[in-house]
Amino acid sequence: MQGSSRMKDTQQVIIKTFDKSRMTETRRDRRSREIEILSLVCTVPHVMRLIAAVEDEDNYYTILTACPGASVPNGAGTASGLYAVMN
């Protein structure tokens, strides 16, 4: 697991889900770069925070803090993922 495990009980999060069977090598590389960049900018104000990057047998999951007022697809941004906003 990558990212911070510190999360408030009532914090809204974005969960990006990527189906491993549908991801090309290029998309996997982009996801890895995104996680690397989010890990580096964790102290920059007004940027989504990486909470965790995990995977199971079928999917990759990237869990981010939600930014108030931002749209999920625009803020989380790739066309290959599914998004869920959870409280």
PyMOL Python script that loads the backbone (N, CA, C, O; Angstrom):
from pymol import cmd

cmd.read_pdbstr("""\
ATOM      1  N   MET A   1       0.848  -1.169   0.000  1.00  0.00           N
ATOM      2  CA  MET A   1       0.000   0.000   0.000  1.00  0.00           C
ATOM      3  C   MET A   1       0.891   1.228   0.000  1.00  0.00           C
ATOM      4  O   MET A   1       1.844   1.315   0.774  1.00  0.00           O
ATOM      5  N   GLN A   2       0.577   2.173  -0.870  1.00  0.00           N
ATOM      6  CA  GLN A   2       1.311   3.426  -0.904  1.00  0.00           C
ATOM      7  C   GLN A   2       0.378   4.524  -0.448  1.00  0.00           C
ATOM      8  O   GLN A   2      -0.842   4.411  -0.563  1.00  0.00           O
ATOM      9  N   GLY A   3       0.967   5.593   0.073  1.00  0.00           N
ATOM     10  CA  GLY A   3       0.165   6.729   0.501  1.00  0.00           C
ATOM     11  C   GLY A   3       0.058   6.788   1.998  1.00  0.00           C
ATOM     12  O   GLY A   3       0.709   6.031   2.718  1.00  0.00           O
ATOM     13  N   SER A   4      -0.760   7.684   2.454  1.00  0.00           N
ATOM     14  CA  SER A   4      -0.913   7.924   3.878  1.00  0.00           C
ATOM     15  C   SER A   4      -2.098   7.143   4.418  1.00  0.00           C
ATOM     16  O   SER A   4      -3.155   7.093   3.788  1.00  0.00           O
ATOM     17  N   SER A   5      -1.927   6.540   5.573  1.00  0.00           N
ATOM     18  CA  SER A   5      -3.047   5.832   6.188  1.00  0.00           C
ATOM     19  C   SER A   5      -3.846   6.740   7.115  1.00  0.00           C
ATOM     20  O   SER A   5      -4.837   6.306   7.703  1.00  0.00           O
ATOM     21  N   ARG A   6      -3.420   8.007   7.254  1.00  0.00           N
ATOM     22  CA  ARG A   6      -4.145   8.940   8.110  1.00  0.00           C
ATOM     23  C   ARG A   6      -5.353   9.493   7.373  1.00  0.00           C
ATOM     24  O   ARG A   6      -5.214  10.162   6.348  1.00  0.00           O
ATOM     25  N   MET A   7      -6.536   9.213   7.897  1.00  0.00           N
ATOM     26  CA  MET A   7      -7.756   9.678   7.276  1.00  0.00           C
ATOM     27  C   MET A   7      -8.794   9.895   8.362  1.00  0.00           C
ATOM     28  O   MET A   7      -8.951   9.065   9.257  1.00  0.00           O
ATOM     29  N   LYS A   8      -9.492  10.997   8.280  1.00  0.00           N
ATOM     30  CA  LYS A   8     -10.558  11.283   9.235  1.00  0.00           C
ATOM     31  C   LYS A   8     -11.740  10.369   8.952  1.00  0.00           C
ATOM     32  O   LYS A   8     -11.963   9.968   7.809  1.00  0.00           O
ATOM     33  N   ASP A   9     -12.504  10.035  10.005  1.00  0.00           N
ATOM     34  CA  ASP A   9     -13.653   9.160   9.842  1.00  0.00           C
ATOM     35  C   ASP A   9     -14.705   9.725   8.902  1.00  0.00           C
ATOM     36  O   ASP A   9     -15.413   8.957   8.250  1.00  0.00           O
ATOM     37  N   THR A  10     -14.829  11.040   8.814  1.00  0.00           N
ATOM     38  CA  THR A  10     -15.869  11.653   7.997  1.00  0.00           C
ATOM     39  C   THR A  10     -15.325  12.256   6.706  1.00  0.00           C
ATOM     40  O   THR A  10     -16.041  12.987   6.022  1.00  0.00           O
ATOM     41  N   GLN A  11     -14.107  11.971   6.372  1.00  0.00           N
ATOM     42  CA  GLN A  11     -13.492  12.554   5.184  1.00  0.00           C
ATOM     43  C   GLN A  11     -14.071  11.929   3.912  1.00  0.00           C
ATOM     44  O   GLN A  11     -14.206  10.709   3.816  1.00  0.00           O
ATOM     45  N   GLN A  12     -14.409  12.773   2.947  1.00  0.00           N
ATOM     46  CA  GLN A  12     -14.902  12.292   1.669  1.00  0.00           C
ATOM     47  C   GLN A  12     -13.701  11.893   0.814  1.00  0.00           C
ATOM     48  O   GLN A  12     -12.718  12.631   0.742  1.00  0.00           O
ATOM     49  N   VAL A  13     -13.777  10.744   0.175  1.00  0.00           N
ATOM     50  CA  VAL A  13     -12.668  10.259  -0.641  1.00  0.00           C
ATOM     51  C   VAL A  13     -13.140   9.916  -2.047  1.00  0.00           C
ATOM     52  O   VAL A  13     -14.328   9.708  -2.292  1.00  0.00           O
ATOM     53  N   ILE A  14     -12.193   9.863  -2.950  1.00  0.00           N
ATOM     54  CA  ILE A  14     -12.422   9.420  -4.321  1.00  0.00           C
ATOM     55  C   ILE A  14     -11.700   8.085  -4.465  1.00  0.00           C
ATOM     56  O   ILE A  14     -10.528   7.965  -4.110  1.00  0.00           O
ATOM     57  N   ILE A  15     -12.400   7.094  -4.982  1.00  0.00           N
ATOM     58  CA  ILE A  15     -11.774   5.801  -5.244  1.00  0.00           C
ATOM     59  C   ILE A  15     -11.781   5.589  -6.751  1.00  0.00           C
ATOM     60  O   ILE A  15     -12.836   5.459  -7.373  1.00  0.00           O
ATOM     61  N   LYS A  16     -10.597   5.556  -7.317  1.00  0.00           N
ATOM     62  CA  LYS A  16     -10.446   5.292  -8.746  1.00  0.00           C
ATOM     63  C   LYS A  16     -10.156   3.801  -8.894  1.00  0.00           C
ATOM     64  O   LYS A  16      -9.226   3.276  -8.282  1.00  0.00           O
ATOM     65  N   THR A  17     -10.962   3.125  -9.713  1.00  0.00           N
ATOM     66  CA  THR A  17     -10.825   1.694  -9.915  1.00  0.00           C
ATOM     67  C   THR A  17     -10.434   1.431 -11.361  1.00  0.00           C
ATOM     68  O   THR A  17     -11.053   1.947 -12.291  1.00  0.00           O
ATOM     69  N   PHE A  18      -9.396   0.618 -11.534  1.00  0.00           N
ATOM     70  CA  PHE A  18      -8.911   0.282 -12.866  1.00  0.00           C
ATOM     71  C   PHE A  18      -8.911  -1.230 -13.038  1.00  0.00           C
ATOM     72  O   PHE A  18      -8.276  -1.945 -12.263  1.00  0.00           O
ATOM     73  N   ASP A  19      -9.613  -1.716 -14.043  1.00  0.00           N
ATOM     74  CA  ASP A  19      -9.681  -3.141 -14.362  1.00  0.00           C
ATOM     75  C   ASP A  19      -8.352  -3.565 -14.983  1.00  0.00           C
ATOM     76  O   ASP A  19      -7.989  -3.096 -16.061  1.00  0.00           O
ATOM     77  N   LYS A  20      -7.632  -4.449 -14.303  1.00  0.00           N
ATOM     78  CA  LYS A  20      -6.316  -4.887 -14.780  1.00  0.00           C
ATOM     79  C   LYS A  20      -6.375  -5.506 -16.178  1.00  0.00           C
ATOM     80  O   LYS A  20      -5.462  -5.317 -16.983  1.00  0.00           O
ATOM     81  N   SER A  21      -7.434  -6.236 -16.460  1.00  0.00           N
ATOM     82  CA  SER A  21      -7.526  -6.938 -17.741  1.00  0.00           C
ATOM     83  C   SER A  21      -7.704  -5.981 -18.921  1.00  0.00           C
ATOM     84  O   SER A  21      -7.450  -6.355 -20.066  1.00  0.00           O
ATOM     85  N   ARG A  22      -8.137  -4.754 -18.647  1.00  0.00           N
ATOM     86  CA  ARG A  22      -8.370  -3.778 -19.714  1.00  0.00           C
ATOM     87  C   ARG A  22      -7.265  -2.738 -19.822  1.00  0.00           C
ATOM     88  O   ARG A  22      -7.321  -1.864 -20.687  1.00  0.00           O
ATOM     89  N   MET A  23      -6.268  -2.820 -18.958  1.00  0.00           N
ATOM     90  CA  MET A  23      -5.210  -1.807 -18.960  1.00  0.00           C
ATOM     91  C   MET A  23      -4.037  -2.237 -19.833  1.00  0.00           C
ATOM     92  O   MET A  23      -3.526  -3.352 -19.731  1.00  0.00           O
ATOM     93  N   THR A  24      -3.633  -1.314 -20.690  1.00  0.00           N
ATOM     94  CA  THR A  24      -2.443  -1.545 -21.502  1.00  0.00           C
ATOM     95  C   THR A  24      -1.210  -1.218 -20.667  1.00  0.00           C
ATOM     96  O   THR A  24      -1.326  -0.653 -19.579  1.00  0.00           O
ATOM     97  N   GLU A  25      -0.054  -1.566 -21.162  1.00  0.00           N
ATOM     98  CA  GLU A  25       1.182  -1.243 -20.455  1.00  0.00           C
ATOM     99  C   GLU A  25       1.339   0.271 -20.302  1.00  0.00           C
ATOM    100  O   GLU A  25       1.817   0.745 -19.272  1.00  0.00           O
ATOM    101  N   THR A  26       0.940   1.025 -21.318  1.00  0.00           N
ATOM    102  CA  THR A  26       1.007   2.491 -21.251  1.00  0.00           C
ATOM    103  C   THR A  26       0.138   3.029 -20.131  1.00  0.00           C
ATOM    104  O   THR A  26       0.566   3.915 -19.392  1.00  0.00           O
ATOM    105  N   ARG A  27      -1.075   2.510 -19.989  1.00  0.00           N
ATOM    106  CA  ARG A  27      -1.972   2.966 -18.925  1.00  0.00           C
ATOM    107  C   ARG A  27      -1.444   2.582 -17.547  1.00  0.00           C
ATOM    108  O   ARG A  27      -1.590   3.344 -16.591  1.00  0.00           O
ATOM    109  N   ARG A  28      -0.831   1.402 -17.441  1.00  0.00           N
ATOM    110  CA  ARG A  28      -0.217   1.006 -16.162  1.00  0.00           C
ATOM    111  C   ARG A  28       0.920   1.954 -15.803  1.00  0.00           C
ATOM    112  O   ARG A  28       1.064   2.352 -14.647  1.00  0.00           O
ATOM    113  N   ASP A  29       1.728   2.314 -16.800  1.00  0.00           N
ATOM    114  CA  ASP A  29       2.827   3.261 -16.570  1.00  0.00           C
ATOM    115  C   ASP A  29       2.293   4.622 -16.136  1.00  0.00           C
ATOM    116  O   ASP A  29       2.847   5.250 -15.234  1.00  0.00           O
ATOM    117  N   ARG A  30       1.218   5.079 -16.776  1.00  0.00           N
ATOM    118  CA  ARG A  30       0.619   6.374 -16.406  1.00  0.00           C
ATOM    119  C   ARG A  30       0.091   6.349 -14.979  1.00  0.00           C
ATOM    120  O   ARG A  30       0.250   7.316 -14.234  1.00  0.00           O
ATOM    121  N   ARG A  31      -0.542   5.234 -14.599  1.00  0.00           N
ATOM    122  CA  ARG A  31      -1.050   5.110 -13.234  1.00  0.00           C
ATOM    123  C   ARG A  31       0.105   5.141 -12.239  1.00  0.00           C
ATOM    124  O   ARG A  31       0.017   5.809 -11.209  1.00  0.00           O
ATOM    125  N   SER A  32       1.166   4.437 -12.532  1.00  0.00           N
ATOM    126  CA  SER A  32       2.346   4.439 -11.653  1.00  0.00           C
ATOM    127  C   SER A  32       2.938   5.833 -11.519  1.00  0.00           C
ATOM    128  O   SER A  32       3.317   6.250 -10.424  1.00  0.00           O
ATOM    129  N   ARG A  33       3.018   6.555 -12.633  1.00  0.00           N
ATOM    130  CA  ARG A  33       3.532   7.942 -12.601  1.00  0.00           C
ATOM    131  C   ARG A  33       2.620   8.841 -11.781  1.00  0.00           C
ATOM    132  O   ARG A  33       3.092   9.665 -10.998  1.00  0.00           O
ATOM    133  N   GLU A  34       1.308   8.679 -11.960  1.00  0.00           N
ATOM    134  CA  GLU A  34       0.350   9.482 -11.198  1.00  0.00           C
ATOM    135  C   GLU A  34       0.552   9.259  -9.699  1.00  0.00           C
ATOM    136  O   GLU A  34       0.577  10.220  -8.929  1.00  0.00           O
ATOM    137  N   ILE A  35       0.694   8.007  -9.283  1.00  0.00           N
ATOM    138  CA  ILE A  35       0.898   7.692  -7.869  1.00  0.00           C
ATOM    139  C   ILE A  35       2.207   8.292  -7.370  1.00  0.00           C
ATOM    140  O   ILE A  35       2.270   8.833  -6.266  1.00  0.00           O
ATOM    141  N   GLU A  36       3.232   8.194  -8.176  1.00  0.00           N
ATOM    142  CA  GLU A  36       4.530   8.768  -7.803  1.00  0.00           C
ATOM    143  C   GLU A  36       4.433  10.280  -7.626  1.00  0.00           C
ATOM    144  O   GLU A  36       4.952  10.825  -6.652  1.00  0.00           O
ATOM    145  N   ILE A  37       3.778  10.955  -8.556  1.00  0.00           N
ATOM    146  CA  ILE A  37       3.624  12.409  -8.480  1.00  0.00           C
ATOM    147  C   ILE A  37       2.776  12.799  -7.275  1.00  0.00           C
ATOM    148  O   ILE A  37       3.134  13.719  -6.539  1.00  0.00           O
ATOM    149  N   LEU A  38       1.656  12.109  -7.065  1.00  0.00           N
ATOM    150  CA  LEU A  38       0.803  12.423  -5.917  1.00  0.00           C
ATOM    151  C   LEU A  38       1.540  12.209  -4.601  1.00  0.00           C
ATOM    152  O   LEU A  38       1.300  12.933  -3.635  1.00  0.00           O
ATOM    153  N   SER A  39       2.419  11.239  -4.553  1.00  0.00           N
ATOM    154  CA  SER A  39       3.224  11.010  -3.348  1.00  0.00           C
ATOM    155  C   SER A  39       4.175  12.176  -3.094  1.00  0.00           C
ATOM    156  O   SER A  39       4.449  12.526  -1.946  1.00  0.00           O
ATOM    157  N   LEU A  40       4.671  12.770  -4.167  1.00  0.00           N
ATOM    158  CA  LEU A  40       5.634  13.875  -4.043  1.00  0.00           C
ATOM    159  C   LEU A  40       4.976  15.204  -3.672  1.00  0.00           C
ATOM    160  O   LEU A  40       5.594  16.033  -3.004  1.00  0.00           O
ATOM    161  N   VAL A  41       3.734  15.412  -4.097  1.00  0.00           N
ATOM    162  CA  VAL A  41       3.074  16.701  -3.876  1.00  0.00           C
ATOM    163  C   VAL A  41       2.120  16.680  -2.689  1.00  0.00           C
ATOM    164  O   VAL A  41       1.216  17.512  -2.608  1.00  0.00           O
ATOM    165  N   CYS A  42       2.308  15.749  -1.777  1.00  0.00           N
ATOM    166  CA  CYS A  42       1.365  15.585  -0.666  1.00  0.00           C
ATOM    167  C   CYS A  42       1.312  16.793   0.261  1.00  0.00           C
ATOM    168  O   CYS A  42       0.358  16.916   1.030  1.00  0.00           O
ATOM    169  N   THR A  43       2.291  17.686   0.221  1.00  0.00           N
ATOM    170  CA  THR A  43       2.266  18.862   1.089  1.00  0.00           C
ATOM    171  C   THR A  43       1.846  20.138   0.361  1.00  0.00           C
ATOM    172  O   THR A  43       1.809  21.210   0.964  1.00  0.00           O
ATOM    173  N   VAL A  44       1.531  20.032  -0.923  1.00  0.00           N
ATOM    174  CA  VAL A  44       1.130  21.200  -1.703  1.00  0.00           C
ATOM    175  C   VAL A  44      -0.350  21.488  -1.446  1.00  0.00           C
ATOM    176  O   VAL A  44      -1.186  20.596  -1.587  1.00  0.00           O
ATOM    177  N   PRO A  45      -0.679  22.733  -1.069  1.00  0.00           N
ATOM    178  CA  PRO A  45      -2.089  23.067  -0.806  1.00  0.00           C
ATOM    179  C   PRO A  45      -2.953  22.921  -2.055  1.00  0.00           C
ATOM    180  O   PRO A  45      -2.469  23.116  -3.170  1.00  0.00           O
ATOM    181  N   HIS A  46      -4.212  22.583  -1.878  1.00  0.00           N
ATOM    182  CA  HIS A  46      -5.227  22.521  -2.933  1.00  0.00           C
ATOM    183  C   HIS A  46      -4.947  21.435  -3.967  1.00  0.00           C
ATOM    184  O   HIS A  46      -5.386  21.550  -5.112  1.00  0.00           O
ATOM    185  N   VAL A  47      -4.232  20.398  -3.589  1.00  0.00           N
ATOM    186  CA  VAL A  47      -3.988  19.257  -4.461  1.00  0.00           C
ATOM    187  C   VAL A  47      -4.557  18.028  -3.766  1.00  0.00           C
ATOM    188  O   VAL A  47      -4.394  17.855  -2.558  1.00  0.00           O
ATOM    189  N   MET A  48      -5.224  17.180  -4.533  1.00  0.00           N
ATOM    190  CA  MET A  48      -5.751  15.945  -3.951  1.00  0.00           C
ATOM    191  C   MET A  48      -4.624  15.176  -3.283  1.00  0.00           C
ATOM    192  O   MET A  48      -3.504  15.141  -3.793  1.00  0.00           O
ATOM    193  N   ARG A  49      -4.911  14.571  -2.162  1.00  0.00           N
ATOM    194  CA  ARG A  49      -3.917  13.793  -1.425  1.00  0.00           C
ATOM    195  C   ARG A  49      -4.097  12.308  -1.723  1.00  0.00           C
ATOM    196  O   ARG A  49      -5.220  11.805  -1.759  1.00  0.00           O
ATOM    197  N   LEU A  50      -3.012  11.630  -1.930  1.00  0.00           N
ATOM    198  CA  LEU A  50      -3.042  10.191  -2.089  1.00  0.00           C
ATOM    199  C   LEU A  50      -3.173   9.561  -0.707  1.00  0.00           C
ATOM    200  O   LEU A  50      -2.321   9.765   0.158  1.00  0.00           O
ATOM    201  N   ILE A  51      -4.229   8.807  -0.506  1.00  0.00           N
ATOM    202  CA  ILE A  51      -4.423   8.102   0.756  1.00  0.00           C
ATOM    203  C   ILE A  51      -3.829   6.706   0.646  1.00  0.00           C
ATOM    204  O   ILE A  51      -3.130   6.246   1.549  1.00  0.00           O
ATOM    205  N   ALA A  52      -4.113   6.031  -0.478  1.00  0.00           N
ATOM    206  CA  ALA A  52      -3.582   4.683  -0.667  1.00  0.00           C
ATOM    207  C   ALA A  52      -3.651   4.289  -2.137  1.00  0.00           C
ATOM    208  O   ALA A  52      -4.499   4.768  -2.889  1.00  0.00           O
ATOM    209  N   ALA A  53      -2.747   3.415  -2.522  1.00  0.00           N
ATOM    210  CA  ALA A  53      -2.768   2.785  -3.841  1.00  0.00           C
ATOM    211  C   ALA A  53      -2.646   1.288  -3.585  1.00  0.00           C
ATOM    212  O   ALA A  53      -1.606   0.804  -3.136  1.00  0.00           O
ATOM    213  N   VAL A  54      -3.715   0.569  -3.874  1.00  0.00           N
ATOM    214  CA  VAL A  54      -3.758  -0.861  -3.569  1.00  0.00           C
ATOM    215  C   VAL A  54      -4.274  -1.624  -4.786  1.00  0.00           C
ATOM    216  O   VAL A  54      -4.766  -1.039  -5.751  1.00  0.00           O
ATOM    217  N   GLU A  55      -4.146  -2.937  -4.711  1.00  0.00           N
ATOM    218  CA  GLU A  55      -4.664  -3.769  -5.784  1.00  0.00           C
ATOM    219  C   GLU A  55      -5.147  -5.094  -5.226  1.00  0.00           C
ATOM    220  O   GLU A  55      -4.724  -5.535  -4.158  1.00  0.00           O
ATOM    221  N   ASP A  56      -6.051  -5.720  -5.982  1.00  0.00           N
ATOM    222  CA  ASP A  56      -6.442  -7.088  -5.694  1.00  0.00           C
ATOM    223  C   ASP A  56      -6.201  -7.878  -6.977  1.00  0.00           C
ATOM    224  O   ASP A  56      -5.526  -7.389  -7.883  1.00  0.00           O
ATOM    225  N   GLU A  57      -6.729  -9.058  -7.064  1.00  0.00           N
ATOM    226  CA  GLU A  57      -6.476  -9.916  -8.220  1.00  0.00           C
ATOM    227  C   GLU A  57      -6.957  -9.291  -9.534  1.00  0.00           C
ATOM    228  O   GLU A  57      -6.339  -9.497 -10.578  1.00  0.00           O
ATOM    229  N   ASP A  58      -8.053  -8.532  -9.488  1.00  0.00           N
ATOM    230  CA  ASP A  58      -8.679  -8.022 -10.703  1.00  0.00           C
ATOM    231  C   ASP A  58      -8.500  -6.532 -10.965  1.00  0.00           C
ATOM    232  O   ASP A  58      -8.570  -6.101 -12.116  1.00  0.00           O
ATOM    233  N   ASN A  59      -8.273  -5.741  -9.926  1.00  0.00           N
ATOM    234  CA  ASN A  59      -8.288  -4.286 -10.080  1.00  0.00           C
ATOM    235  C   ASN A  59      -7.150  -3.603  -9.340  1.00  0.00           C
ATOM    236  O   ASN A  59      -6.579  -4.136  -8.388  1.00  0.00           O
ATOM    237  N   TYR A  60      -6.839  -2.384  -9.822  1.00  0.00           N
ATOM    238  CA  TYR A  60      -6.000  -1.442  -9.094  1.00  0.00           C
ATOM    239  C   TYR A  60      -6.945  -0.397  -8.504  1.00  0.00           C
ATOM    240  O   TYR A  60      -7.934  -0.029  -9.138  1.00  0.00           O
ATOM    241  N   TYR A  61      -6.651   0.082  -7.303  1.00  0.00           N
ATOM    242  CA  TYR A  61      -7.455   1.126  -6.657  1.00  0.00           C
ATOM    243  C   TYR A  61      -6.534   2.255  -6.231  1.00  0.00           C
ATOM    244  O   TYR A  61      -5.489   2.027  -5.621  1.00  0.00           O
ATOM    245  N   THR A  62      -6.934   3.471  -6.559  1.00  0.00           N
ATOM    246  CA  THR A  62      -6.223   4.652  -6.091  1.00  0.00           C
ATOM    247  C   THR A  62      -7.219   5.439  -5.249  1.00  0.00           C
ATOM    248  O   THR A  62      -8.271   5.843  -5.746  1.00  0.00           O
ATOM    249  N   ILE A  63      -6.894   5.659  -3.978  1.00  0.00           N
ATOM    250  CA  ILE A  63      -7.803   6.338  -3.057  1.00  0.00           C
ATOM    251  C   ILE A  63      -7.234   7.710  -2.753  1.00  0.00           C
ATOM    252  O   ILE A  63      -6.110   7.838  -2.269  1.00  0.00           O
ATOM    253  N   LEU A  64      -8.030   8.742  -3.045  1.00  0.00           N
ATOM    254  CA  LEU A  64      -7.606  10.136  -2.927  1.00  0.00           C
ATOM    255  C   LEU A  64      -8.565  10.916  -2.050  1.00  0.00           C
ATOM    256  O   LEU A  64      -9.732  10.549  -1.913  1.00  0.00           O
ATOM    257  N   THR A  65      -8.070  11.996  -1.457  1.00  0.00           N
ATOM    258  CA  THR A  65      -8.977  12.913  -0.765  1.00  0.00           C
ATOM    259  C   THR A  65      -9.779  13.650  -1.815  1.00  0.00           C
ATOM    260  O   THR A  65      -9.277  13.925  -2.905  1.00  0.00           O
ATOM    261  N   ALA A  66     -11.008  13.967  -1.500  1.00  0.00           N
ATOM    262  CA  ALA A  66     -11.857  14.726  -2.417  1.00  0.00           C
ATOM    263  C   ALA A  66     -11.610  16.219  -2.219  1.00  0.00           C
ATOM    264  O   ALA A  66     -11.382  16.677  -1.099  1.00  0.00           O
ATOM    265  N   CYS A  67     -11.657  16.963  -3.303  1.00  0.00           N
ATOM    266  CA  CYS A  67     -11.507  18.423  -3.244  1.00  0.00           C
ATOM    267  C   CYS A  67     -12.894  19.039  -3.366  1.00  0.00           C
ATOM    268  O   CYS A  67     -13.569  18.821  -4.371  1.00  0.00           O
ATOM    269  N   PRO A  68     -13.339  19.806  -2.365  1.00  0.00           N
ATOM    270  CA  PRO A  68     -14.664  20.420  -2.434  1.00  0.00           C
ATOM    271  C   PRO A  68     -14.813  21.294  -3.676  1.00  0.00           C
ATOM    272  O   PRO A  68     -13.929  22.090  -3.992  1.00  0.00           O
ATOM    273  N   GLY A  69     -15.936  21.140  -4.376  1.00  0.00           N
ATOM    274  CA  GLY A  69     -16.228  21.973  -5.533  1.00  0.00           C
ATOM    275  C   GLY A  69     -15.630  21.480  -6.837  1.00  0.00           C
ATOM    276  O   GLY A  69     -15.923  22.056  -7.885  1.00  0.00           O
ATOM    277  N   ALA A  70     -14.813  20.452  -6.824  1.00  0.00           N
ATOM    278  CA  ALA A  70     -14.218  19.934  -8.053  1.00  0.00           C
ATOM    279  C   ALA A  70     -15.035  18.753  -8.554  1.00  0.00           C
ATOM    280  O   ALA A  70     -15.599  18.000  -7.760  1.00  0.00           O
ATOM    281  N   SER A  71     -15.098  18.592  -9.876  1.00  0.00           N
ATOM    282  CA  SER A  71     -15.794  17.420 -10.395  1.00  0.00           C
ATOM    283  C   SER A  71     -14.839  16.237 -10.342  1.00  0.00           C
ATOM    284  O   SER A  71     -13.635  16.397 -10.545  1.00  0.00           O
ATOM    285  N   VAL A  72     -15.361  15.072 -10.074  1.00  0.00           N
ATOM    286  CA  VAL A  72     -14.514  13.890  -9.894  1.00  0.00           C
ATOM    287  C   VAL A  72     -13.733  13.552 -11.156  1.00  0.00           C
ATOM    288  O   VAL A  72     -12.510  13.439 -11.073  1.00  0.00           O
ATOM    289  N   PRO A  73     -14.359  13.384 -12.323  1.00  0.00           N
ATOM    290  CA  PRO A  73     -13.559  13.034 -13.498  1.00  0.00           C
ATOM    291  C   PRO A  73     -12.527  14.095 -13.856  1.00  0.00           C
ATOM    292  O   PRO A  73     -11.416  13.751 -14.259  1.00  0.00           O
ATOM    293  N   ASN A  74     -12.861  15.368 -13.722  1.00  0.00           N
ATOM    294  CA  ASN A  74     -11.897  16.423 -14.026  1.00  0.00           C
ATOM    295  C   ASN A  74     -10.780  16.472 -13.008  1.00  0.00           C
ATOM    296  O   ASN A  74      -9.619  16.678 -13.363  1.00  0.00           O
ATOM    297  N   GLY A  75     -11.117  16.285 -11.759  1.00  0.00           N
ATOM    298  CA  GLY A  75     -10.105  16.358 -10.719  1.00  0.00           C
ATOM    299  C   GLY A  75      -9.273  15.106 -10.596  1.00  0.00           C
ATOM    300  O   GLY A  75      -8.097  15.189 -10.240  1.00  0.00           O
ATOM    301  N   ALA A  76      -9.833  13.964 -10.873  1.00  0.00           N
ATOM    302  CA  ALA A  76      -9.114  12.715 -10.668  1.00  0.00           C
ATOM    303  C   ALA A  76      -8.459  12.216 -11.926  1.00  0.00           C
ATOM    304  O   ALA A  76      -7.561  11.376 -11.856  1.00  0.00           O
ATOM    305  N   GLY A  77      -8.837  12.657 -12.968  1.00  0.00           N
ATOM    306  CA  GLY A  77      -8.548  12.466 -14.284  1.00  0.00           C
ATOM    307  C   GLY A  77      -7.989  11.500 -15.217  1.00  0.00           C
ATOM    308  O   GLY A  77      -7.029  11.885 -15.885  1.00  0.00           O
ATOM    309  N   THR A  78      -8.422  10.301 -15.384  1.00  0.00           N
ATOM    310  CA  THR A  78      -8.058   9.536 -16.567  1.00  0.00           C
ATOM    311  C   THR A  78      -9.320   8.915 -17.135  1.00  0.00           C
ATOM    312  O   THR A  78     -10.279   8.668 -16.404  1.00  0.00           O
ATOM    313  N   ALA A  79      -9.321   8.668 -18.399  1.00  0.00           N
ATOM    314  CA  ALA A  79     -10.500   8.121 -19.051  1.00  0.00           C
ATOM    315  C   ALA A  79     -10.669   6.629 -18.799  1.00  0.00           C
ATOM    316  O   ALA A  79     -11.735   6.076 -19.066  1.00  0.00           O
ATOM    317  N   SER A  80      -9.630   5.970 -18.289  1.00  0.00           N
ATOM    318  CA  SER A  80      -9.688   4.523 -18.163  1.00  0.00           C
ATOM    319  C   SER A  80     -10.215   4.025 -16.818  1.00  0.00           C
ATOM    320  O   SER A  80     -10.369   2.817 -16.636  1.00  0.00           O
ATOM    321  N   GLY A  81     -10.493   4.920 -15.878  1.00  0.00           N
ATOM    322  CA  GLY A  81     -10.888   4.495 -14.545  1.00  0.00           C
ATOM    323  C   GLY A  81     -12.365   4.685 -14.267  1.00  0.00           C
ATOM    324  O   GLY A  81     -13.053   5.438 -14.956  1.00  0.00           O
ATOM    325  N   LEU A  82     -12.840   3.991 -13.248  1.00  0.00           N
ATOM    326  CA  LEU A  82     -14.178   4.195 -12.706  1.00  0.00           C
ATOM    327  C   LEU A  82     -14.010   4.968 -11.419  1.00  0.00           C
ATOM    328  O   LEU A  82     -13.034   4.762 -10.697  1.00  0.00           O
ATOM    329  N   TYR A  83     -14.946   5.860 -11.115  1.00  0.00           N
ATOM    330  CA  TYR A  83     -14.808   6.728  -9.952  1.00  0.00           C
ATOM    331  C   TYR A  83     -15.961   6.537  -9.003  1.00  0.00           C
ATOM    332  O   TYR A  83     -17.095   6.307  -9.422  1.00  0.00           O
ATOM    333  N   ALA A  84     -15.669   6.633  -7.724  1.00  0.00           N
ATOM    334  CA  ALA A  84     -16.704   6.614  -6.699  1.00  0.00           C
ATOM    335  C   ALA A  84     -16.306   7.615  -5.636  1.00  0.00           C
ATOM    336  O   ALA A  84     -15.154   7.647  -5.203  1.00  0.00           O
ATOM    337  N   VAL A  85     -17.253   8.430  -5.215  1.00  0.00           N
ATOM    338  CA  VAL A  85     -17.010   9.363  -4.121  1.00  0.00           C
ATOM    339  C   VAL A  85     -17.726   8.785  -2.908  1.00  0.00           C
ATOM    340  O   VAL A  85     -18.923   8.500  -2.953  1.00  0.00           O
ATOM    341  N   MET A  86     -16.966   8.616  -1.812  1.00  0.00           N
ATOM    342  CA  MET A  86     -17.527   7.969  -0.627  1.00  0.00           C
ATOM    343  C   MET A  86     -17.300   8.810   0.597  1.00  0.00           C
ATOM    344  O   MET A  86     -16.273   9.477   0.724  1.00  0.00           O
ATOM    345  N   ASN A  87     -18.262   8.781   1.504  1.00  0.00           N
ATOM    346  CA  ASN A  87     -18.113   9.429   2.805  1.00  0.00           C
ATOM    347  C   ASN A  87     -17.668   8.409   3.807  1.00  0.00           C
ATOM    348  O   ASN A  87     -17.478   8.736   4.978  1.00  0.00           O
TER     349      ASN A  87
END
""", "prot")
cmd.dss("prot")
cmd.show_as("cartoon", "prot")
cmd.util.cbc("prot")
cmd.orient("prot")
